[in-house]
Amino acid sequence: MKSSTGSFSAGRSPVSRSSAERRLLHVSIAAALGGFLFGFDVAVINGAIGSVQGSESGFALNAFMTGLVVAIVNLGAAIGAWFAGQFSNRYGRVKVMIAAAILLAISALMSGLSFSAWQLIGWRLLGGLGVGISAVVAPAYIAEIAPADKRGRLGTLQQLAIGVGIFGAFITNFLLVKAAGSADAVLWFGLETWRWMFMSELIPAVIYGVLALRLPESPRYLVSIGQESAALQILRETGSDANPDARIDEIKKSLDGHRPRLADLRDDKYILRPVVWVALAFAFLIQMAGINNILLYATQLWETVGFSGNLSVFIPVVTSVIGIVMTLIGMSIIDRVGRRPLLLWGAIGMFVTMLMSGIAFSQGTLSSDGVLTLSTAWALTALTSVHLVYIIFCGTWGVVLWVFLGEIFPNLIRTAGLGLATAGNWIGGTLVTLLFPTMMNQLGLAGTYFSYAVVAAILIWLVVRYIPETKGRELEDMQFSTRE
């Protein structure tokens, strides 16, 4: 069989192999751009939320409404993730990616043009649907198109894109505030700066949609709808398997003679298959450890402990850059050390740094207007420990999360299982983000971070007791349910 990249017979030339590897990398990067939008959409609210909740140019929101504006993306993402698996089984991975790009583009534009809190909530909910869809389809697609020995590194492109998206949002917010003077100031066309923060996401959303139009379909999906010849051609073009014909036969066997459906997740004894419970717990609890709040409320957090103005906006930019570096380090070792060691090291590291954060915040004094005052030494300790939580996460759990969820499920339930686990991830994110302002009021920063340390301790137990190793396994061999 011939393709645009040349002949891919058993004796293919080095040029053909190199061409296939480039094609595989380009395809994986394009799919992972959904992660960029994921990170951008989640983090862009960081620079805008102070103005959105204020009365000068925003909507004078109370603590609950502030939490709802921030958290509604997570709720939309949970809904989008739930349906993404079913839609991608019905319409294919590529069409669903394009739909996600369209939803995110509309949300970006209309969020910036919202003139009431409920309008903003509605449009951010729509964007959340796109975030959830891209969070499911991109890792599933990359896992299905990548060879086993490269799946870890290529799968981590999703997390790298998320980190770059977060950086993109932070640096965009910083530059807009620098140009206008403040997030409340009018910038262009009579619109406040915080509105342009939202609308800036329109550009990457359009780019993602255009690139998705050029992606080949997942070979596993094509086999599920009876298009084995098309699947074989893609396996050859991307060099995804040393023996494409045998891989097609393995995929057909793993599908058990029918197209994947949601009912395949069921188990007579445990309601859901044990592997689904493992993935669901994994995805839900990492959100309950409060990672998103470090990003979403970063500017407000550092204003609370005395870092104000442009500095409070710039600190998260530096953190996101370090997070990208840690992601690159994690990417370079994931296929050598495996998934479980990174998860264990990360859970222990996050537990220790969350505990340090809680101790540092407990040393401050609270003024009558709710401002926490820390000595220089404790402020620096808090600054270091909270950002270490995020940095450790980026190099460990952040790297492994989407790789693990993309590969742990057998073919028959991959997108449905990944959709359910990702929905659980976003439900956890919704709860922890929505509750953050209230927890700050009731428990203070110290109590809030101590509670996150408890969750990190549970994650340590979860990894040791249940999380399996998936390094080097072919997707068709993913039939286990607990650690072997």
C-alpha positions in Angstrom: 0.0 0.0 0.0 1.3 3.5 -0.9 0.7 6.8 0.9 2.0 10.3 0.6 4.9 9.4 2.8 6.1 6.6 0.7 6.1 2.8 0.9 5.7 1.2 4.3 6.5 -2.4 3.7 8.5 -4.5 6.1 11.7 -3.3 4.6 10.9 0.4 4.5 13.8 2.8 4.1 15.2 5.0 6.8 13.8 8.0 5.0 10.3 6.5 5.2 10.7 5.8 8.9 11.9 9.3 9.5 9.0 10.7 7.5 6.5 8.6 9.5 8.0 9.7 12.8 7.7 13.4 11.8 4.1 12.8 10.7 3.4 11.1 14.1 4.9 14.0 16.0 3.1 16.6 14.0 -0.3 14.8 14.4 0.3 14.5 18.2 1.2 18.1 18.6 -1.9 19.3 16.7 -4.1 17.1 18.8 -2.4 18.3 22.0 -3.3 21.9 21.1 -6.6 21.1 22.8 -4.6 21.0 26.0 -3.3 24.5 25.3 -6.9 25.8 25.2 -7.7 23.7 28.2 -4.9 25.5 30.2 -5.6 28.9 28.7 -9.3 28.7 29.5 -8.8 27.6 33.1 -6.1 30.1 33.9 -7.3 33.2 32.0 -9.8 34.0 34.8 -6.9 34.5 37.2 -6.2 38.0 36.0 -9.8 38.9 35.4 -11.6 37.7 38.5 -10.7 40.6 40.7 -12.3 43.1 38.2 -15.2 40.8 37.5 -16.2 40.6 41.2 -15.5 44.3 41.9 -17.9 47.2 41.5 -15.7 49.5 39.4 -16.1 47.7 36.1 -17.4 44.3 37.1 -20.6 42.9 38.7 -20.1 43.4 42.4 -20.2 39.7 43.2 -20.4 38.1 46.7 -18.1 35.1 47.6 -20.5 32.5 46.3 -21.0 34.2 42.9 -17.3 34.8 42.6 -16.7 31.1 43.1 -19.5 30.2 40.6 -18.0 32.4 37.9 -14.6 30.7 38.4 -15.9 27.1 38.9 -18.6 27.0 36.2 -15.9 26.1 33.6 -15.2 23.0 35.6 -18.9 22.0 35.7 -19.2 22.5 32.0 -16.0 20.5 31.5 -17.5 17.6 33.5 -20.6 17.6 31.3 -18.5 17.9 28.1 -16.2 15.1 29.3 -19.2 12.8 30.0 -20.6 13.2 26.5 -17.2 13.4 24.7 -16.6 9.7 25.0 -20.0 8.8 23.6 -19.8 11.4 20.7 -16.3 10.3 19.8 -17.4 6.7 19.5 -20.3 7.8 17.3 -18.7 10.6 15.1 -15.0 10.0 15.5 -12.2 11.7 17.4 -11.4 14.4 14.8 -15.0 15.8 14.4 -15.4 16.0 18.2 -12.1 18.0 18.4 -13.4 20.4 15.8 -16.6 20.8 17.8 -14.6 21.6 20.9 -12.7 24.3 19.1 -15.9 25.9 17.9 -17.4 25.9 21.5 -14.2 27.5 22.9 -14.1 30.2 20.2 -17.7 31.2 20.8 -17.2 31.2 24.6 -14.0 33.4 24.3 -15.8 36.1 22.3 -19.0 36.2 24.2 -17.4 36.0 27.7 -15.6 39.2 26.9 -18.9 40.8 25.7 -20.9 39.7 28.7 -22.7 42.6 30.6 -24.1 40.6 33.5 -22.8 38.0 35.8 -25.3 35.4 34.5 -24.3 36.0 30.9 -20.7 35.5 31.8 -21.5 32.3 33.7 -23.5 31.0 30.7 -20.7 31.6 28.2 -18.1 30.2 30.5 -20.3 27.1 30.9 -20.2 26.8 27.1 -16.4 27.1 27.1 -16.3 24.5 29.8 -18.0 22.0 27.5 -15.2 22.6 25.0 -12.6 22.2 27.7 -14.1 18.9 28.8 -14.4 17.5 25.3 -10.8 18.4 24.4 -9.6 17.0 27.7 -11.0 13.6 26.8 -10.5 13.3 23.1 -6.9 14.6 22.8 -5.3 12.0 25.2 -7.4 9.2 23.8 -6.5 10.1 20.3 -2.7 10.4 21.1 -2.8 7.1 23.0 -4.5 5.4 20.0 -2.2 6.7 17.3 1.1 6.4 19.2 3.3 3.3 19.4 3.7 1.8 22.9 7.4 2.8 23.3 6.6 6.4 22.5 3.1 6.7 24.0 4.4 8.2 27.3 6.4 11.0 25.7 3.8 11.8 23.1 0.9 11.5 25.6 2.7 14.1 27.9 2.4 16.6 25.0 -1.1 17.1 26.3 0.2 18.2 29.7 2.9 20.3 28.2 0.3 22.1 26.1 -1.8 22.7 29.2 1.3 24.2 30.9 2.0 26.4 27.8 -1.7 27.4 27.7 -1.5 28.4 31.4 1.6 30.4 30.7 0.0 31.9 27.6 -3.0 33.1 29.7 -0.8 34.5 32.5 1.5 36.4 30.1 -1.4 37.7 28.1 -3.1 38.9 31.3 0.2 40.5 32.4 0.8 42.3 29.0 -2.8 43.5 28.8 -2.6 44.9 32.4 0.8 46.4 31.6 -0.6 48.2 28.5 -3.8 49.5 30.1 -2.5 50.2 33.7 -5.1 47.9 35.4 -7.6 45.2 34.6 -10.4 47.7 35.2 -9.1 50.3 32.7 -10.6 50.7 29.3 -8.3 49.4 26.6 -9.7 49.2 23.1 -13.1 50.0 21.6 -14.5 51.1 24.9 -14.0 47.6 26.5 -12.2 47.1 29.8 -9.0 45.1 29.9 -10.5 42.1 31.7 -12.8 41.6 28.8 -9.9 41.4 26.4 -8.4 38.8 28.6 -11.3 36.5 27.8 -11.4 37.4 24.1 -7.7 36.7 23.6 -8.5 33.0 23.7 -10.3 33.3 20.3 -7.0 33.2 18.4 -5.7 29.8 19.7 -9.2 28.4 19.4 -9.4 29.2 15.7 -5.9 27.8 15.1 -6.8 24.6 16.9 -9.9 24.1 14.8 -8.0 24.7 11.6 -5.3 22.2 12.5 -7.9 19.6 13.7 -9.4 19.7 10.2 -6.1 18.2 8.9 -5.8 15.4 11.4 -6.1 11.7 10.3 -8.8 9.7 12.2 -7.9 7.3 15.0 -7.1 3.8 13.7 -8.9 2.3 16.6 -12.1 4.2 15.8 -11.8 3.4 12.1 -11.6 -0.4 12.9 -14.6 0.0 15.2 -16.7 1.2 12.2 -15.4 -1.4 9.8 -12.8 0.8 7.9 -9.8 -1.5 8.4 -8.1 -0.4 5.2 -8.1 3.2 6.2 -6.9 2.3 9.7 -4.1 0.3 8.2 -3.0 3.2 6.0 -2.8 5.5 8.9 -0.8 3.0 11.0 1.7 2.8 8.2 1.8 6.6 7.5 2.5 7.3 11.2 4.8 4.3 11.9 2.5 3.5 14.8 3.3 -0.2 14.7 6.0 -2.5 13.4 3.4 -4.9 12.1 0.3 -2.9 11.1 -1.6 -5.9 9.7 -1.3 -7.9 13.0 -2.2 -4.8 15.0 -5.4 -4.4 13.0 -6.3 -8.0 13.9 -5.5 -7.4 17.6 -7.7 -4.2 17.6 -10.6 -6.2 16.1 -10.3 -8.9 18.7 -10.2 -6.4 21.6 -13.5 -4.8 20.4 -15.3 -8.1 21.1 -17.3 -8.0 17.9 -19.2 -4.7 18.5 -18.8 -1.0 18.5 -17.9 0.5 21.9 -20.8 1.8 23.9 -21.4 3.2 27.4 -22.9 0.0 28.7 -19.5 -1.7 28.4 -18.4 0.2 31.5 -20.8 -1.9 33.7 -19.8 -4.7 36.0 -22.2 -7.1 37.7 -20.3 -7.2 40.9 -19.0 -3.6 41.3 -21.6 -1.7 39.2 -18.6 -0.3 37.2 -15.6 -2.2 36.1 -12.8 -2.0 38.7 -10.5 -0.3 36.3 -13.1 2.5 36.0 -13.2 3.0 39.7 -9.5 3.2 39.9 -9.3 5.8 37.2 -12.2 7.7 38.7 -10.7 7.9 42.1 -7.3 8.9 40.6 -8.9 11.7 38.5 -11.3 13.1 41.2 -8.8 13.2 44.2 -6.0 15.0 42.3 -8.5 17.9 41.8 -9.5 17.8 45.5 -5.9 18.5 46.4 -6.5 22.1 45.3 -4.0 22.3 42.4 -6.4 24.5 40.3 -6.9 27.0 43.1 -3.1 27.8 43.1 -3.6 29.0 39.5 -7.1 30.4 39.5 -6.7 32.5 42.6 -3.0 33.1 42.3 -3.2 36.9 41.9 -5.6 37.3 44.8 -3.5 34.9 47.0 -0.4 37.0 46.6 -2.3 40.2 47.1 -3.5 38.7 50.4 0.0 38.1 51.6 1.3 41.5 50.5 2.4 41.2 46.9 0.3 43.8 45.0 0.0 45.5 41.6 1.9 44.1 38.6 4.0 41.9 40.9 1.0 39.8 42.0 0.1 39.3 38.3 3.7 38.5 37.3 4.5 35.9 40.0 2.1 33.3 38.4 3.8 33.9 35.1 7.2 32.8 36.6 5.5 29.8 38.2 4.0 28.7 35.0 7.4 28.9 33.2 8.9 26.7 35.9 6.0 24.4 35.6 6.7 24.0 31.8 10.3 23.1 32.6 9.2 20.5 35.1 6.8 19.1 32.6 9.6 18.7 30.1 11.7 16.9 32.7 8.8 14.6 33.4 8.3 14.0 29.7 12.0 12.9 29.3 11.8 10.2 32.0 8.2 8.9 32.0 9.0 6.1 29.5 12.1 5.1 31.5 11.0 5.2 35.1 7.4 4.4 34.5 4.1 5.9 35.7 3.8 4.7 39.3 7.2 6.1 40.6 6.3 9.5 39.3 2.9 9.3 40.9 4.3 8.2 44.3 7.1 10.8 44.3 4.6 13.5 43.4 2.0 12.6 46.0 4.7 12.6 48.7 6.1 15.9 47.5 2.7 17.6 47.3 1.8 16.3 50.8 5.0 17.9 52.3 4.7 21.2 50.5 1.0 21.5 51.3 1.8 20.9 54.9 4.6 23.6 54.8 2.1 26.0 53.2 -0.4 25.5 55.9 2.2 26.0 58.6 3.5 29.2 57.0 0.0 30.7 56.6 -0.8 29.8 60.2 2.0 32.2 61.4 0.2 35.3 60.1 -2.1 37.8 61.7 -5.5 38.7 60.3 -6.6 42.3 60.2 -10.2 43.5 60.7 -10.7 43.8 56.9 -9.5 40.2 56.3 -6.0 40.9 55.1 -3.4 38.3 56.2 -0.1 39.8 57.4 3.0 37.6 57.4 6.6 38.4 58.4 9.1 38.5 55.6 10.5 35.1 56.4 7.0 33.4 56.6 5.8 35.2 53.5 8.8 33.9 51.5 8.2 30.4 53.0 4.5 30.6 51.9 5.5 31.9 48.5 8.0 29.1 48.0 6.0 26.2 49.4 2.7 27.0 47.5 4.6 27.3 44.2 6.5 24.1 44.9 3.2 22.3 45.1 2.4 23.3 41.5 6.0 22.7 40.3 6.0 19.2 41.8 2.6 18.5 40.3 3.8 19.6 36.8 6.7 17.2 36.9 4.8 14.2 38.3 1.0 13.9 38.4 0.5 16.6 35.7 2.8 14.6 33.4 1.2 11.2 34.2 -2.5 12.1 34.5 -3.5 12.3 30.9 -1.1 9.6 29.7 -2.4 7.2 32.4 -6.1 7.9 31.7 -5.5 7.6 27.9 -3.9 4.2 28.2 -5.3 2.4 31.3 -8.6 1.3 29.6 -9.0 -1.5 27.1 -10.1 -0.5 23.6 -13.7 -1.4 24.2 -14.2 1.2 26.9 -11.4 3.7 26.3 -13.3 6.8 25.4 -16.3 6.0 27.6 -14.1 5.3 30.6 -11.9 8.3 29.9 -15.0 10.4 29.6 -16.3 9.3 32.9 -12.9 9.7 34.7 -12.4 13.1 33.2 -15.9 14.1 34.3 -15.0 13.0 37.8 -11.8 15.1 37.5 -13.9 18.2 36.6 -16.5 17.5 39.2 -13.7 17.5 41.8 -12.4 20.7 40.2 -15.8 22.3 40.4 -16.3 21.5 44.1 -12.8 22.5 45.2 -12.9 25.8 43.2 -16.5 26.7 44.2 -15.7 26.1 47.8 -12.4 27.9 47.9 -13.7 31.5 48.7 -15.9 30.0 51.4 -13.1 27.9 52.8 -10.9 31.0 52.9 -13.5 32.8 54.9 -14.2 29.9 57.3 -10.8 28.1 57.6 -8.3 30.7 56.4 -5.4 29.9 54.1 -3.8 27.7 56.8 -6.9 25.5 57.3 -7.5 25.3 53.5 -4.0 24.1 52.8 -4.0 21.6 55.7 -7.1 20.1 54.2 -5.3 19.8 50.8 -2.5 18.0 52.6 -4.9 15.4 53.9 -6.1 14.7 50.3 -2.4 14.4 49.2 -1.9 11.8 52.0 -4.9 9.8 50.5 -3.3 10.0 47.1 -0.1 8.4 48.5 -2.2 5.5 49.8 -4.1 5.2 46.5 -0.9 4.9 44.4 0.7 2.3 46.7 -2.5 0.2 46.9 -4.2 0.4 43.6 -2.5 2.2 40.7 -1.1 -0.2 38.1 2.0 0.3 35.9 1.1 0.8 32.2 4.6 1.5 30.8 5.4 -0.4 27.7 2.0 -2.2 27.4 0.2 -2.3 24.1 -3.3 -0.8 24.3 -4.8 -4.1 23.3 -3.2 -5.7 26.4 -4.9 -3.3 28.9 -7.2 -5.8 30.4 -6.2 -5.6 34.1 -8.2 -3.8 36.8 -5.8 -3.3 39.7 -2.1 -3.2 40.4 -0.4 -6.5 39.6 
